[in-house]
């Protein structure tokens, strides 16, 4: 019975994990109402349901303004433009996240500067970020990653000390709170994604949060083709932009889903804490540290560190294969360092602002972030949030599967 599933033995877990996305009658009715209204698009902007959702989501995260947009990548780009980031300005980013965080500076003709991550949380290290500041640095984008919130106290102090724009990338963190206050409201701007895998989703979509009136007006204008409409026409000058609006179908679905965000968050938090207690007792497994200042935990991914020496030298990726075979879906290379990603072919031919710092292209040798590289290629194991919507018995099965692999790792290593 103890033979590994990957070697032909029985699975530890042979049932089904909760589906994602979830929906109910309230969601169905919200979409039907938009369909029958024939008011489907994002114009006039913000349209009725987009306006309602933006206000409700902003309030839930303690920000004064919410600006809906087409997705969580363009929200970062709009935030940078609204903040006045110009060609050649440097923006400090983490390498260990989705490419959009570094891609947004590139797309506004700024220069992403990679700083390494904290080994205990996998979020951008405030110390590494400060060491990366130059006379050209204008902004910093810490990412709240997986189930970790970046050290917002340190980053707010850093931004004040060096007069930097602080933009929180909250794509993983819907409903999280730092010292009792919603993420996305601590910096000058916050960016959320509603892509299919996220903790709140309408398939696609995004939102920018801010409590600065002028930044909010500029964001609205950038989202709406550069228009200045009543409610966002009081800032000086004008902007050139495109159509980044959200549809009423997306906004209505998000508005319908919002009441479920907090109960779903609580369930994931409870299971995450329970799973941590289980995994702490398994040699070679180290769950990431949860900062005590995180007062509401949002777990988009449960991440733990894998130490192969406790598993007969079995490489991380082989461990992940074995864990999947036991019926526990997991990822190892969920992210690779952005400067090594094939999805980030940034060249000076297309984006000349990078030339002075990086030469003709950003590539594998453009940065040195050893903690991020160790996490990406050797150490990190990611469990997606639907697993945390199951019960305690399923958490027990996750721990049982991991410990089974540890006990029989030599079979697989040989």
Residue, then its C-alpha position, 0 to 999 in steps of 0.5 A: x500500500x505504501x508504493x508510490x503512485x508514480x511507480x504503480x502504487x495506489x494514490x493517496x487521494x483518489x477523489x475530486x478537488x473543488x471546481x473553480x470558478x464557482x457560480x450560483x443562481x445570483x451570478x446567473x441572474x446578474x448576467x441575464x439582467x445585463x443581457x436583457x438590458x442590451x447595455x453590454x459594453x464599457x461605454x459610457x465609462x464607467x458604465x453602471x455596473x462597472x461604477x457600482x462594482x468599483x465603488x464596492x470593491x474599493x470600499x472593501x479594501x479601504x480605498x476611496x476610488x476604484x477604476x475598472x479596466x480590461x485586465x490586471x496587466x493593463x491596470x499596472x500600465x495605466x497606474x504607471x502612466x497616471x503616476x507620471x512615469x516617463x521614458x527612461x525612468x526606472x521602476x524596481x520590480x521583483x523577478x519572481x512573479x508573472x511577466x506583467x509586473x516587469x512588462x508594464x514599465x517596458x510598455x510605458x518606455x520605462x526600465x524595469x530593474x530587478x531586485x531579489x526576493x525575501x527567502x521567507x516570503x518570496x516577496x520583493x525584499x525591501x533591502x534589495x529594493x533599496x540597494x537597487x535605487x539610482x538617481x533615475x528610480x521613480x517607482x517601485x512595484x512590490x507584488x503580494x505573492x501566493x499567500x504572502x503580503x510584501x512588507x508594506x511598512x518597509x515599502x511605504x517608508x522606502x517610498x517616502x524616503x526616496x520620493x518614489x511612487x508605490x504601486x501594489x501588485x495585488x493580483x493574488x490578494x483579493x480580500x487580504x488585509x495588512x494591519x487591519x487595512x486592505x491591500x491595494x490601499x497602502x501605496x499610491x495605487x493598487x492593481x488587481x486582476x480578475x483573470x480566470x484563476x484568481x480569487x475573484x474572477x470574471x474570466x478577465x478584468x482588472x481594477x486600480x485602487x487609489x485614494x488620490x483624487x487626481x490619480x483616480x481621474x487620470x486612471x479613468x481617462x487612460x482607461x477611456x481612450x483619453x476622454x475627460x468626462x464629468x467626474x474625471x475632467x478636473x486634472x490639467x492637460x490631457x492624455x493619449x490612450x486607448x480603450x481599456x474598458x471592462x464590459x458590463x457582463x464582467x462587472x455584473x459578475x464581479x459585483x455578484x461574486x463580491x459577497x462571497x469573497x470574505x467567506x471564501x477567504x476565511x475558508x482558505x485561511x483556516x485550511x492554510x493554517x491547518x495545512x501549515x501545522x501538518x507540514x511543519x512536522x514533515x522533515x524537508x518541508x518549510x511553509x513560507x512564513x506568514x507575517x503577523x501583520x497580515x490580519x486577513x490571509x488571502x491564499x491564491x497559492x499555498x507555497x512551501x519550500x522543498x529541501x531535496x536533501x531530506x528526500x534522498x536527493x530527489x530533485x524538486x521537479x521529480x517530487x512535484x511529479x510524484x505529488x501529482x501522481x498521488x492525486x495532489x495537483x501541484x506546480x514547481x516552476x509556476x514562475x521563473x525569473x522574468x529575465x529568464x522567461x521566454x515570454x519576455x523577449x524585450x529588445x532595445x530595437x523595440x524598447x530603446x529605453x532599456x539600452x543604457x542599462x541592458x544593452x540590446x536585450x533583457x536576458x538570462x544574464x541581465x540580473x542576479x537574483x539568487x534567491x529567486x532563482x533558487x525558489x524557481x528551479x529548486x525549492x518552491x512548490x505551489x498548491x492552487x487555491x481550489x485545494x484550500x476550498x476542500x475540508x480538513x480531511x483533504x488537508x490531511x491527505x495532502x500532508x499524507x501524500x507528501x510524507x509518503x513521498x518522503x518515506x519512499x523517496x529513495x525508491x524514486x531517486x534510484 
